[in-house]
Amino acid sequence: MRLLSLVEESSSQQALALAEEGFARRLAETEMRFERRLAEQLGALEGRLNQRFADMENRIAAVDQRVTALDKRLTEEVAKVRTELADVRADILKWMFLFWIGQAAVMATLLYSFRH
């Protein structure tokens, strides 16, 4: 009876050990599949992120080019306005002197006519 009990206990321990070994093997396989799938998903996510970053860098570069072109155009327009202002200032000074000379001539004529 004792021998039978030992055999049954030994069989049950072997069955338990085999079950544990099978469970450990399946767990390891599942873990490997999970890690492989996780690596694939992370790789795909990294690829999408890299693509988005590249797209954003391209958009930023395009905006930077537009801002640079606008800055150049604005600088040119300001230079034109300054040139036009200088021309207008010169014209105003010319007409002011002509007006003053005309006024001086009128005043001199009036003074001369009142004296005589």
VMD Tcl script that draws the C-alpha trace (Angstrom):
set ca {
  {0.00 0.00 0.00}
  {2.82 2.29 0.89}
  {4.53 1.55 -2.38}
  {1.36 2.28 -4.30}
  {1.00 5.55 -2.45}
  {4.61 6.49 -3.29}
  {4.08 5.60 -6.94}
  {0.90 7.67 -7.08}
  {2.63 10.58 -5.33}
  {5.61 10.28 -7.67}
  {3.28 10.15 -10.70}
  {1.39 13.14 -9.47}
  {4.63 15.06 -8.89}
  {5.86 14.10 -12.35}
  {2.55 15.16 -13.86}
  {2.74 18.41 -11.93}
  {6.34 18.94 -13.05}
  {5.36 18.19 -16.66}
  {2.41 20.58 -16.38}
  {4.65 23.27 -14.89}
  {7.22 22.69 -17.62}
  {4.51 22.91 -20.30}
  {3.10 26.04 -18.70}
  {6.56 27.63 -18.50}
  {7.21 26.74 -22.14}
  {3.84 28.17 -23.28}
  {4.41 31.25 -21.13}
  {7.85 31.74 -22.71}
  {6.36 31.31 -26.21}
  {3.56 33.74 -25.42}
  {6.06 36.20 -23.98}
  {8.21 35.94 -27.11}
  {5.17 36.46 -29.37}
  {4.10 39.44 -27.26}
  {7.59 40.97 -27.37}
  {7.81 40.40 -31.14}
  {4.37 41.97 -31.69}
  {5.23 44.84 -29.36}
  {8.49 45.43 -31.25}
  {6.58 45.42 -34.57}
  {3.99 47.87 -33.25}
  {6.67 50.13 -31.79}
  {8.59 49.99 -35.06}
  {5.47 50.97 -37.00}
  {4.74 53.75 -34.52}
  {8.32 54.99 -34.77}
  {8.04 54.98 -38.57}
  {4.83 57.02 -38.45}
  {6.34 59.45 -35.96}
  {9.45 59.86 -38.09}
  {7.26 60.53 -41.14}
  {5.22 63.11 -39.23}
  {8.37 64.80 -37.95}
  {9.76 64.90 -41.49}
  {6.48 66.37 -42.77}
  {6.52 69.01 -40.03}
  {10.15 69.88 -40.78}
  {9.24 70.29 -44.47}
  {6.28 72.51 -43.58}
  {8.44 74.59 -41.23}
  {11.08 74.94 -43.96}
  {8.40 76.10 -46.42}
  {7.07 78.64 -43.93}
  {10.62 79.78 -43.23}
  {11.18 80.34 -46.96}
  {7.94 82.31 -47.21}
  {8.90 84.45 -44.21}
  {12.34 85.07 -45.71}
  {10.79 86.08 -49.05}
  {8.31 88.34 -47.26}
  {11.11 89.91 -45.23}
  {13.08 90.60 -48.43}
  {10.03 92.08 -50.13}
  {9.25 94.23 -47.10}
  {12.84 95.50 -46.99}
  {12.65 96.41 -50.69}
  {9.32 98.20 -50.23}
  {10.62 100.18 -47.23}
  {13.65 101.21 -49.31}
  {11.31 102.39 -52.10}
  {9.20 104.37 -49.63}
  {12.31 106.00 -48.19}
  {13.48 106.95 -51.69}
  {10.07 108.41 -52.52}
  {10.03 110.35 -49.23}
  {13.47 111.78 -50.00}
  {12.26 112.82 -53.48}
  {9.13 114.43 -52.03}
  {11.20 116.23 -49.41}
  {13.47 117.64 -52.12}
  {10.46 118.79 -54.14}
  {8.90 120.42 -51.07}
  {12.14 122.25 -50.26}
  {12.41 123.45 -53.88}
  {8.85 124.80 -53.85}
  {9.35 126.35 -50.39}
  {12.37 128.32 -51.64}
  {10.48 129.42 -54.75}
  {7.56 130.54 -52.57}
  {9.90 132.44 -50.21}
  {11.65 134.13 -53.14}
  {8.26 135.08 -54.57}
  {7.12 136.41 -51.21}
  {10.34 138.39 -50.79}
  {9.90 139.88 -54.29}
  {6.30 140.87 -53.50}
  {7.33 142.41 -50.17}
  {10.20 144.30 -51.80}
  {7.86 145.59 -54.51}
  {5.29 146.69 -51.93}
  {7.91 148.43 -49.82}
  {9.35 150.11 -52.89}
  {5.93 151.29 -54.06}
  {5.01 152.66 -50.60}
  {8.26 154.61 -50.46}
  {7.75 156.39 -53.72}
}
mol new
graphics top color blue
foreach p $ca { graphics top sphere $p radius 0.5 }
foreach p [lrange $ca 0 end-1] q [lrange $ca 1 end] { graphics top cylinder $p $q radius 0.2 }
display resetview
